[in-house]
């Protein structure tokens, strides 16, 4: 490969779907220059990948796009739950769950909430916001070759319209190029897991009379089980635009060409239970449910994110959310290393942290598909219903990695969600006030490590200021208390110290991605020395 580069950029992102666009957004927010290339000419036009869990919406909140996403998703704002029925018009019906957040209890734990926003509506929001930041995004451009050395990655890109090729030199490459990832294949990284689970054909169609059959039921999805028309029905506008996922069996010799418009119309009519339903087929796209996780999350200066790193069953929308959270984990580490305030070894913690989460989450997703008897999936469900989806959405944690004081043998996804502020877990949400403005503690975490301490934590506060200066780390520090000199005031009734597991003289160090890196439950001798050592360990700064 000709190593003479026509473009130079700190980070090259390959893939411009949800995960790649999220990586661009997060890097842009951190001021990291980057180039994103996507082989398709535009964002997705197919309504898929619609479930954005509460943790993902927290990340989008901090990134300044939550409200825009909710506006783009407004047509489905009142849709909740999954319905299972023989046919849509039949009497044999059961709600697998009727509310995502029954009773509104989630507000205790988060300033955000779940959001049903299809990929074709979400991606344009991310694209618009990312283009206002530090990155360049080129659609209709594909990666055709790359090689890396000790100092960076040299990549050859091709404009699919003109055929023009350009060579780009990047410090790091992020591969968000999907489940058949050419980058992963080029690196020779294998995958582990059960493999393919089932296959569907996603059919978009118009049918005005379905709304009359649905009535007041506002579901996220309805699983239809009639043998004449099994599948999943999903609303696009709750009126005349819908999506139907029909089981597809390539292992039995069935091809995509077998899904003619006539067959699809007959299938949908049977599923709905209206034999003369007028149906207009507007599109078809195959998709594959699988459970696979990459054996490594990168090699050298190349990292995998999203479907290139893991494939999951769609039930619960765990795959896209896990991918977006991959991008968020990696973005701050790239920013820290490129900014010179962390050692290159910090990037090794990306795979150490994210791979166990993907393994545990993908197993949960498969189990949930079996529990819900997802059309096309013939696995038998386990015993009982899965409890506490929040354990996956908010409770995932990092027993090893860029953390200090964790139990390295602990699970990446616990059985139940508990917001206890332990190192390795997501920092708890507590309402506080800064200069009269109400905000969540989660709003404090984005660009730098952050130290929180209480009204008796002045030694920690001063130690943080000294450590930032000595180590060259952009460390923010806040005292939380009622004194006017304190930077943050707790909202009446909010006990931030209890939420974070410390007393009035304790301290918590939170990473830029909102995960607790370390905590001292109370005062310690020589806090400056303690904090120096913690930061060096966390950021891999050496001795």
C-alpha positions as CSV (number, residue, x, y, z in Angstrom):
1,X,0.0,0.0,0.0
2,X,1.2,3.5,-0.8
3,X,1.7,5.1,2.6
4,X,1.6,8.7,1.3
5,X,-1.6,10.0,2.8
6,X,-3.7,12.7,1.2
7,X,-5.7,13.2,4.4
8,X,-4.7,13.0,8.0
9,X,-7.1,12.6,10.9
10,X,-6.9,11.4,14.5
11,X,-9.8,8.9,14.2
12,X,-11.3,7.1,11.1
13,X,-14.8,5.7,11.7
14,X,-15.9,3.0,9.2
15,X,-19.6,2.7,9.1
16,X,-22.3,5.4,9.4
17,X,-25.3,3.6,10.9
18,X,-26.4,4.1,14.5
19,X,-23.1,3.1,16.2
20,X,-20.8,4.9,13.7
21,X,-22.9,8.1,13.9
22,X,-23.0,7.9,17.7
23,X,-19.2,7.5,17.8
24,X,-19.0,10.6,15.6
25,X,-21.3,12.5,17.9
26,X,-19.5,11.5,21.1
27,X,-16.0,12.2,19.6
28,X,-17.2,15.5,18.2
29,X,-18.6,16.6,21.6
30,X,-15.1,15.8,23.0
31,X,-13.4,17.9,20.4
32,X,-11.7,15.0,18.7
33,X,-11.2,15.4,14.9
34,X,-12.4,12.4,12.9
35,X,-13.6,11.2,9.5
36,X,-16.6,8.9,9.2
37,X,-17.1,7.0,5.9
38,X,-20.3,5.1,5.0
39,X,-20.7,3.0,1.9
40,X,-24.4,3.8,1.5
41,X,-25.4,7.1,0.0
42,X,-27.7,8.0,2.9
43,X,-28.9,7.0,6.3
44,X,-31.3,4.0,6.7
45,X,-34.7,4.3,5.0
46,X,-36.0,1.1,6.7
47,X,-37.8,1.4,10.1
48,X,-35.9,-0.9,12.3
49,X,-33.8,-0.9,15.5
50,X,-36.4,1.3,17.3
51,X,-35.9,0.6,21.0
52,X,-33.6,3.1,22.7
53,X,-33.2,2.1,26.4
54,X,-32.9,4.5,29.3
55,X,-29.1,4.4,29.5
56,X,-28.8,5.2,25.8
57,X,-31.2,8.1,26.2
58,X,-29.0,9.3,29.1
59,X,-26.0,9.4,26.8
60,X,-28.0,11.3,24.2
61,X,-29.2,13.7,26.9
62,X,-25.6,14.6,27.9
63,X,-24.7,14.8,24.2
64,X,-27.5,17.4,23.7
65,X,-29.7,15.5,21.3
66,X,-32.3,13.8,23.6
67,X,-35.0,16.3,22.9
68,X,-34.5,16.2,19.1
69,X,-34.8,12.4,19.2
70,X,-38.0,12.6,21.2
71,X,-39.4,15.0,18.7
72,X,-38.5,12.7,15.8
73,X,-40.1,9.8,17.7
74,X,-43.3,11.7,18.7
75,X,-45.6,9.7,16.6
76,X,-44.9,6.5,18.6
77,X,-44.6,8.3,22.0
78,X,-47.7,6.6,23.3
79,X,-46.8,3.1,22.2
80,X,-45.9,0.7,25.0
81,X,-45.6,-3.0,25.6
82,X,-45.6,-6.2,23.5
83,X,-48.9,-7.9,22.7
84,X,-49.1,-11.6,21.7
85,X,-52.1,-12.9,19.8
86,X,-53.3,-15.6,17.5
87,X,-54.4,-13.0,15.0
88,X,-54.7,-9.3,15.4
89,X,-58.5,-9.5,15.0
90,X,-58.9,-12.6,17.2
91,X,-59.8,-13.0,20.8
92,X,-56.8,-15.0,22.0
93,X,-54.5,-12.2,23.2
94,X,-52.0,-11.6,26.0
95,X,-49.8,-8.7,26.9
96,X,-46.3,-10.0,27.5
97,X,-45.9,-6.7,29.2
98,X,-48.1,-3.7,28.8
99,X,-46.0,-0.8,30.1
100,X,-42.2,-0.2,29.7
101,X,-42.2,1.8,33.0
102,X,-45.3,0.9,35.0
103,X,-46.1,3.5,37.6
104,X,-43.3,5.8,36.5
105,X,-40.8,4.3,39.0
106,X,-37.9,4.8,36.6
107,X,-37.8,8.6,37.5
108,X,-36.2,7.6,40.8
109,X,-33.2,6.4,38.9
110,X,-32.8,8.5,35.8
111,X,-33.5,11.9,34.4
112,X,-34.3,10.2,31.1
113,X,-36.6,7.4,29.9
114,X,-37.1,4.8,27.2
115,X,-37.7,6.1,23.7
116,X,-39.3,4.3,20.7
117,X,-37.5,5.9,17.7
118,X,-36.9,3.9,14.6
119,X,-33.5,3.9,13.0
120,X,-34.7,5.7,9.9
121,X,-35.8,8.6,12.2
122,X,-32.9,8.5,14.7
123,X,-30.0,8.4,12.3
124,X,-30.8,11.7,10.6
125,X,-30.9,13.4,14.0
126,X,-27.5,12.0,14.9
127,X,-26.1,13.0,11.4
128,X,-27.3,16.6,11.7
129,X,-25.8,17.0,15.1
130,X,-22.5,15.3,14.3
131,X,-22.0,17.5,11.2
132,X,-22.1,20.6,13.5
133,X,-19.1,19.3,15.4
134,X,-15.4,18.4,14.7
135,X,-15.9,15.5,12.4
136,X,-16.2,15.1,8.6
137,X,-18.8,12.6,7.4
138,X,-18.7,11.1,3.9
139,X,-21.5,9.0,2.7
140,X,-21.2,7.0,-0.5
141,X,-17.6,6.2,0.5
142,X,-16.2,2.8,1.4
143,X,-13.0,1.4,2.9
144,X,-11.3,-0.8,0.4
145,X,-8.0,-1.5,2.2
146,X,-6.0,-0.6,5.3
147,X,-2.8,-1.5,7.1
148,X,-1.5,-0.4,10.5
149,X,1.9,0.1,12.1
150,X,3.1,1.2,15.5
151,X,2.2,4.8,14.8
152,X,-1.2,4.7,13.1
153,X,-3.4,3.3,10.4
154,X,-3.2,3.9,6.6
155,X,-6.5,3.4,4.8
156,X,-7.6,3.5,1.2
157,X,-11.1,5.0,0.6
158,X,-13.1,4.9,-2.6
159,X,-15.9,7.2,-3.6
160,X,-18.6,4.9,-4.9
161,X,-20.0,7.5,-7.2
162,X,-16.8,8.7,-9.0
163,X,-14.6,5.7,-8.2
164,X,-11.9,8.1,-6.9
165,X,-9.5,6.7,-4.3
166,X,-7.9,8.6,-1.5
167,X,-5.4,7.5,1.2
168,X,-6.1,8.5,4.7
169,X,-3.7,8.3,7.7
170,X,-5.4,8.0,11.1
171,X,-4.1,7.5,14.6
172,X,-6.9,5.0,15.2
173,X,-9.6,3.3,13.3
174,X,-13.1,2.4,14.7
175,X,-14.9,-0.3,12.8
176,X,-18.6,0.1,13.1
177,X,-19.1,-1.8,9.8
178,X,-21.8,-4.3,10.8
179,X,-22.1,-8.0,11.6
180,X,-20.2,-9.1,8.4
181,X,-17.4,-6.6,9.3
182,X,-14.7,-6.6,6.6
183,X,-12.4,-5.0,9.1
184,X,-12.9,-7.7,11.7
185,X,-12.3,-10.3,8.9
186,X,-9.1,-8.5,7.8
187,X,-7.8,-8.6,11.4
188,X,-8.5,-12.3,11.6
189,X,-10.6,-11.9,14.7
190,X,-13.0,-14.8,15.3
191,X,-16.3,-15.0,17.0
192,X,-17.7,-17.2,19.7
193,X,-21.3,-18.1,20.7
194,X,-24.2,-20.2,19.5
195,X,-24.3,-18.4,16.1
196,X,-27.5,-18.0,14.0
197,X,-30.7,-18.2,16.0
198,X,-33.4,-17.4,13.4
199,X,-34.1,-15.3,10.2
200,X,-36.8,-12.9,9.3
201,X,-37.8,-10.8,6.3
202,X,-38.9,-7.3,7.3
203,X,-41.8,-6.2,5.1
204,X,-42.9,-2.6,5.0
205,X,-46.4,-2.0,3.8
206,X,-49.4,0.3,3.8
207,X,-52.9,-0.9,5.0
208,X,-55.4,1.7,6.1
209,X,-57.8,-0.6,7.7
210,X,-55.4,-2.1,10.2
211,X,-55.8,0.9,12.4
212,X,-59.5,0.0,12.8
213,X,-58.5,-3.5,13.9
214,X,-55.9,-2.2,16.3
215,X,-58.2,0.2,17.9
216,X,-56.8,1.8,21.1
217,X,-54.1,-0.8,21.5
218,X,-50.8,1.0,21.2
219,X,-48.1,-1.6,21.2
220,X,-44.4,-1.6,20.3
221,X,-44.9,-4.9,18.6
222,X,-47.6,-7.6,18.3
223,X,-46.4,-11.2,17.9
224,X,-48.9,-13.1,15.8
225,X,-48.8,-16.9,16.2
226,X,-51.4,-18.2,13.8
227,X,-49.7,-21.0,11.7
228,X,-51.0,-19.3,8.5
229,X,-49.3,-16.0,9.2
230,X,-46.8,-16.1,12.1
231,X,-44.7,-13.0,12.6
232,X,-44.4,-9.7,14.3
233,X,-46.4,-6.5,13.5
234,X,-44.8,-3.2,14.3
235,X,-46.4,0.3,13.8
236,X,-44.7,3.0,11.9
237,X,-47.4,5.7,12.2
238,X,-50.2,3.8,14.0
239,X,-52.4,4.5,11.0
240,X,-51.5,3.1,7.6
241,X,-47.8,2.4,7.6
242,X,-46.6,-0.8,9.2
243,X,-43.8,-3.3,9.3
244,X,-44.2,-7.1,9.4
245,X,-41.4,-9.5,10.3
246,X,-42.1,-12.8,8.6
247,X,-40.1,-15.9,9.6
248,X,-37.6,-17.0,6.9
249,X,-36.0,-20.4,6.7
250,X,-32.9,-20.4,4.5
251,X,-31.8,-23.6,6.1
252,X,-34.7,-25.3,4.5
253,X,-33.8,-23.9,1.1
254,X,-36.1,-20.9,1.2
255,X,-34.9,-17.9,-0.7
256,X,-35.7,-14.2,-0.5
257,X,-37.2,-14.5,-4.0
258,X,-39.8,-16.8,-2.5
259,X,-41.2,-13.8,-0.6
260,X,-43.2,-12.4,-3.5
261,X,-45.6,-9.5,-3.0
262,X,-48.5,-12.0,-3.4
263,X,-47.1,-14.3,-0.7
264,X,-46.4,-11.3,1.7
265,X,-49.9,-9.9,1.2
266,X,-51.5,-13.3,2.0
267,X,-49.2,-13.8,5.0
268,X,-50.1,-10.3,6.4
269,X,-53.9,-10.9,5.8
270,X,-53.7,-14.2,7.7
271,X,-51.8,-12.6,10.6
272,X,-54.2,-9.7,10.9
273,X,-57.2,-11.9,10.5
274,X,-58.9,-9.9,7.8
275,X,-59.0,-12.0,4.6
276,X,-59.8,-9.0,2.2
277,X,-57.4,-6.5,3.8
278,X,-56.0,-4.1,1.2
279,X,-52.2,-4.3,1.5
280,X,-49.6,-2.4,-0.5
281,X,-46.0,-3.8,-0.1
282,X,-43.5,-1.0,-0.1
283,X,-40.2,-2.8,0.8
284,X,-38.5,-5.9,2.0
285,X,-35.2,-6.4,3.8
286,X,-33.8,-9.6,5.3
287,X,-32.3,-9.7,8.8
288,X,-30.7,-12.4,10.9
289,X,-30.9,-12.9,14.6
290,X,-27.7,-14.4,16.0
291,X,-25.7,-14.6,19.2
292,X,-22.0,-14.0,18.6
293,X,-19.3,-12.0,20.3
294,X,-15.9,-11.2,18.9
295,X,-13.0,-13.0,20.5
296,X,-11.2,-9.6,20.7
297,X,-12.5,-6.1,20.5
298,X,-9.6,-4.9,18.4
299,X,-6.0,-5.3,17.4
300,X,-3.4,-2.6,17.7
301,X,-4.9,0.7,16.7
302,X,-8.1,-0.8,15.3
303,X,-11.2,-1.3,17.4
304,X,-14.6,-3.0,16.8
305,X,-17.9,-1.5,17.9
306,X,-21.5,-2.4,17.6
307,X,-22.5,-5.3,15.4
308,X,-18.9,-5.9,14.2
309,X,-18.1,-6.8,17.9
310,X,-21.4,-8.5,18.8
311,X,-24.6,-9.8,17.4
312,X,-27.7,-10.2,19.5
313,X,-31.3,-11.3,19.2
314,X,-33.5,-8.3,18.6
315,X,-35.9,-8.9,21.5
316,X,-35.3,-6.1,24.0
317,X,-33.3,-4.0,21.4
318,X,-30.2,-4.9,23.4
319,X,-27.9,-5.0,20.3
320,X,-28.2,-1.4,19.1
321,X,-28.1,0.0,22.7
322,X,-25.0,-2.1,23.5
323,X,-23.3,-0.8,20.3
324,X,-24.1,2.8,21.1
325,X,-22.7,2.3,24.6
326,X,-19.6,0.7,23.1
327,X,-19.0,3.9,21.1
328,X,-19.5,6.0,24.3
329,X,-17.0,3.9,26.2
330,X,-14.4,4.1,23.5
331,X,-14.9,7.8,22.7
332,X,-13.7,9.2,26.0
333,X,-10.7,6.9,26.1
334,X,-9.6,8.0,22.6
335,X,-10.1,11.6,23.6
336,X,-8.0,11.1,26.7
337,X,-5.1,9.3,24.9
338,X,-5.1,11.7,21.9
339,X,-5.3,14.7,24.4
340,X,-2.2,13.4,26.2
341,X,-3.8,13.1,29.6
342,X,-4.0,9.2,29.6
343,X,-1.5,6.6,28.6
344,X,-2.1,4.4,25.4
345,X,-2.8,1.4,27.7
346,X,-6.1,3.0,28.6
347,X,-7.4,1.8,25.3
348,X,-6.8,-1.8,26.3
349,X,-9.6,-1.4,28.8
350,X,-12.2,-0.9,26.1
351,X,-12.3,-4.6,25.3
352,X,-11.7,-5.6,28.9
353,X,-14.9,-3.7,29.9
354,X,-17.2,-4.1,26.9
355,X,-16.7,-7.7,25.9
356,X,-18.0,-9.2,29.1
357,X,-21.0,-6.9,28.9
358,X,-21.8,-8.1,25.4
359,X,-21.5,-11.7,26.3
360,X,-23.9,-11.4,29.2
361,X,-26.3,-9.1,27.3
362,X,-26.4,-11.3,24.2
363,X,-27.3,-14.3,26.4
364,X,-30.1,-12.3,28.0
365,X,-31.4,-11.2,24.6
366,X,-31.6,-14.8,23.4
367,X,-33.3,-15.9,26.6
368,X,-35.8,-13.1,26.2
369,X,-36.6,-14.1,22.6
370,X,-37.3,-17.6,23.8
371,X,-39.4,-16.4,26.7
372,X,-41.5,-14.2,24.3
373,X,-41.6,-17.0,21.7
374,X,-40.4,-14.6,19.0
375,X,-41.8,-15.8,15.6
376,X,-39.2,-17.9,13.9
377,X,-37.3,-18.8,17.0
378,X,-37.9,-22.4,18.1
379,X,-35.8,-22.4,21.3
380,X,-37.6,-23.5,24.5
381,X,-37.9,-20.7,27.1
382,X,-36.2,-21.2,30.4
383,X,-38.0,-21.4,33.7
384,X,-40.0,-18.4,34.6
385,X,-40.0,-14.9,33.2
386,X,-36.9,-12.8,33.2
387,X,-37.0,-10.2,35.9
388,X,-35.6,-6.7,36.0
389,X,-34.6,-5.6,32.5
390,X,-33.0,-2.6,34.2
391,X,-30.2,-4.9,35.3
392,X,-29.2,-5.0,31.7
393,X,-30.2,-1.4,30.7
394,X,-28.7,0.4,33.7
395,X,-27.0,-2.2,35.9
396,X,-24.2,-3.4,33.6
397,X,-20.8,-2.8,35.2
398,X,-17.1,-3.2,34.7
399,X,-15.5,-5.5,37.2
400,X,-12.1,-5.0,35.5
401,X,-10.7,-2.2,33.4
402,X,-10.3,1.5,34.0
403,X,-11.6,1.1,37.6
404,X,-10.1,1.0,41.1
405,X,-11.5,-1.0,44.0
406,X,-13.8,-3.4,42.2
407,X,-14.4,-7.0,42.7
408,X,-12.8,-8.5,39.6
409,X,-14.9,-11.7,39.9
410,X,-18.2,-9.8,39.9
411,X,-20.7,-10.2,37.1
412,X,-20.8,-7.8,34.2
413,X,-24.6,-7.9,34.3
414,X,-26.1,-8.6,37.7
415,X,-29.3,-10.5,38.3
416,X,-31.0,-7.3,39.7
417,X,-30.5,-3.6,39.3
418,X,-29.2,-1.7,42.3
419,X,-28.1,1.9,42.2
420,X,-25.4,1.8,44.9
421,X,-22.5,3.9,43.4
422,X,-19.9,1.1,43.6
423,X,-16.8,1.4,41.5
424,X,-17.4,-0.1,38.1
425,X,-21.1,0.8,38.1
426,X,-23.0,3.6,36.5
427,X,-23.0,6.7,38.7
428,X,-26.4,7.2,40.3
429,X,-28.7,10.0,39.2
430,X,-29.4,12.6,41.9
431,X,-31.0,16.0,41.3
432,X,-28.8,19.0,42.3
433,X,-28.7,22.7,41.6
434,X,-25.7,24.7,40.1
435,X,-26.1,28.4,40.1
436,X,-29.8,28.1,40.4
437,X,-30.1,25.6,37.6
438,X,-31.5,22.1,38.2
439,X,-29.5,19.3,36.7
440,X,-28.8,15.6,37.2
441,X,-25.5,14.5,38.6
442,X,-25.3,12.6,35.3
443,X,-25.2,15.9,33.4
444,X,-21.8,16.6,35.1
445,X,-20.0,13.7,33.4
446,X,-18.8,14.0,29.8
447,X,-15.5,15.8,29.0
448,X,-13.3,14.9,32.0
449,X,-13.0,12.8,35.2
450,X,-15.1,14.3,37.9
451,X,-14.6,14.2,41.7
452,X,-17.7,14.6,43.9
453,X,-17.3,15.3,47.6
454,X,-19.5,16.5,50.5
455,X,-19.6,19.4,52.9
456,X,-16.8,17.9,54.9
457,X,-14.7,16.9,51.9
458,X,-12.6,20.0,51.5
459,X,-9.3,17.9,51.6
460,X,-10.5,15.9,48.7
461,X,-11.6,19.0,46.8
462,X,-8.2,20.6,47.3
463,X,-6.4,17.4,46.5
464,X,-8.3,17.2,43.1
465,X,-7.1,20.7,42.2
466,X,-3.5,19.8,43.0
467,X,-3.7,16.4,41.2
468,X,-5.1,18.1,38.0
469,X,-2.2,20.5,37.9
470,X,0.5,17.9,38.7
471,X,-0.7,15.2,36.3
472,X,-2.0,17.4,33.6
473,X,-5.4,15.8,33.8
474,X,-8.6,17.9,33.2
475,X,-10.2,16.9,36.5
476,X,-13.4,18.6,37.6
477,X,-14.3,18.8,41.3
478,X,-17.5,19.7,43.0
479,X,-18.5,20.1,46.6
480,X,-22.1,19.2,47.3
481,X,-23.6,21.0,50.2
482,X,-25.8,23.9,51.4
483,X,-23.0,26.4,51.9
484,X,-23.0,29.2,49.3
485,X,-19.4,28.4,48.6
486,X,-20.2,24.8,47.5
487,X,-20.5,24.4,43.8
488,X,-23.6,22.1,43.9
489,X,-26.6,22.2,46.2
490,X,-28.6,19.0,46.8
491,X,-32.2,19.3,45.9
492,X,-34.5,19.1,49.0
493,X,-35.0,15.5,49.9
494,X,-32.1,14.3,47.7
495,X,-29.3,12.5,49.6
496,X,-26.5,12.3,47.1
497,X,-24.0,10.8,49.7
498,X,-26.3,7.9,50.4
499,X,-26.9,7.3,46.7
500,X,-23.1,7.2,46.1
501,X,-22.3,5.2,49.2
502,X,-20.2,7.8,51.0
503,X,-20.4,10.0,54.1
504,X,-20.1,13.8,54.3
505,X,-16.3,13.5,54.2
506,X,-16.0,10.9,51.5
507,X,-15.4,11.3,47.8
508,X,-16.3,9.6,44.5
509,X,-14.3,9.8,41.2
510,X,-16.5,9.4,38.1
511,X,-15.2,8.8,34.6
512,X,-16.2,10.9,31.6
513,X,-18.6,8.2,30.6
514,X,-20.5,8.4,33.9
515,X,-19.1,5.2,35.5
516,X,-17.8,5.3,39.0
517,X,-14.0,4.8,38.8
518,X,-13.2,4.8,42.6
519,X,-14.6,6.0,45.9
520,X,-13.6,6.7,49.4
521,X,-16.5,6.2,51.8
522,X,-15.0,8.7,54.2
523,X,-11.8,10.8,54.9
524,X,-8.4,9.2,54.4
525,X,-4.9,10.2,55.4
526,X,-3.0,12.2,52.7
527,X,-5.8,12.5,50.1
528,X,-3.5,14.1,47.6
529,X,-1.3,11.1,47.5
530,X,-4.3,8.8,47.3
531,X,-5.9,10.7,44.5
532,X,-2.6,10.8,42.5
533,X,-2.3,7.1,42.7
534,X,-5.9,6.5,41.8
535,X,-5.7,8.7,38.7
536,X,-2.4,7.2,37.6
537,X,-3.9,3.7,37.8
538,X,-7.2,4.7,36.2
539,X,-5.6,6.6,33.3
540,X,-2.6,4.2,32.9
541,X,-0.2,7.1,33.5
542,X,2.6,4.9,34.8
543,X,4.7,5.6,37.9
